[in-house]
Amino acid sequence: MKKTTLVIALLVSLVSVPAFAADVCTVPADKAQPKETLQATLEKDGWTVRQIKDDKGCYEVYAVKTDGTRMENLFDPQTLKMLDVEAD
């Protein structure tokens, strides 16, 4: 019984993750700040930006922090606030 409940909970959480960006990043393209602005801000904070790409309306950033930690983050394209963090 516990195993079934755990499996169901895990599956539900995996299904909800891809919907996160779609629900959060609904900014019209004309209101989005340029990717270059986000890159400049992150580099000012000491990050080495490898790539910024569009991901379901959000900016997805691949970067390396000053301590060497590789990061994969989602940012709101209008406010440039970090929405999600994933460190490698």
C-alpha positions in Angstrom: 0.0 0.0 0.0 2.7 2.5 1.0 4.7 1.6 -2.1 1.7 2.2 -4.4 1.1 5.6 -2.7 4.8 6.5 -3.1 4.8 5.6 -6.8 1.6 7.6 -7.5 3.0 10.6 -5.6 6.2 10.4 -7.6 4.4 10.2 -10.9 2.2 13.2 -10.1 5.2 15.3 -9.1 6.9 14.4 -12.4 3.9 15.4 -14.5 3.6 18.7 -12.7 7.2 19.8 -13.3 7.0 20.5 -17.0 3.9 22.5 -16.4 5.8 24.9 -14.1 7.4 27.0 -16.8 4.2 27.1 -18.9 2.2 28.4 -15.9 4.7 31.0 -14.7 6.1 32.5 -17.9 3.2 34.1 -19.7 4.9 37.4 -20.5 4.2 38.7 -24.0 7.3 38.9 -26.2 7.1 42.7 -26.5 7.3 43.0 -22.7 10.4 40.7 -22.3 13.8 42.2 -21.5 16.6 41.3 -23.9 18.6 38.2 -23.0 21.7 40.3 -23.2 20.5 42.3 -20.2 20.1 39.1 -18.1 23.5 37.9 -19.2 25.2 41.2 -18.3 23.5 41.1 -14.8 24.6 37.5 -14.2 28.2 38.2 -15.4 28.3 41.3 -13.1 27.5 38.8 -10.2 30.5 36.7 -11.3 28.7 34.0 -13.3 30.0 32.6 -16.5 27.0 32.3 -18.8 27.2 29.4 -21.3 23.8 29.7 -22.9 20.5 31.5 -22.6 17.5 30.0 -24.5 13.8 30.3 -24.5 11.9 27.6 -22.7 8.1 27.8 -22.8 8.2 31.6 -22.3 10.9 31.6 -19.7 14.6 32.2 -20.2 16.6 29.1 -19.4 20.2 29.9 -18.3 23.1 27.5 -18.3 26.0 29.0 -16.3 28.9 28.4 -14.0 29.1 30.3 -10.6 32.3 31.7 -9.2 32.7 28.6 -7.0 32.5 26.3 -10.1 29.0 25.1 -9.5 27.2 24.5 -12.8 23.7 26.0 -12.8 20.5 25.6 -14.8 18.0 28.2 -14.0 14.7 29.6 -15.2 14.2 33.4 -15.2 11.1 35.5 -15.8 11.8 37.4 -19.0 10.0 40.6 -17.8 11.5 40.9 -14.3 14.6 38.8 -14.8 13.9 37.2 -11.4 15.1 33.6 -10.9 12.2 31.2 -10.8 13.8 27.8 -10.5 17.3 26.6 -9.6 19.0 23.4 -10.5 22.6 22.9 -9.6 24.8 20.1 -11.1 
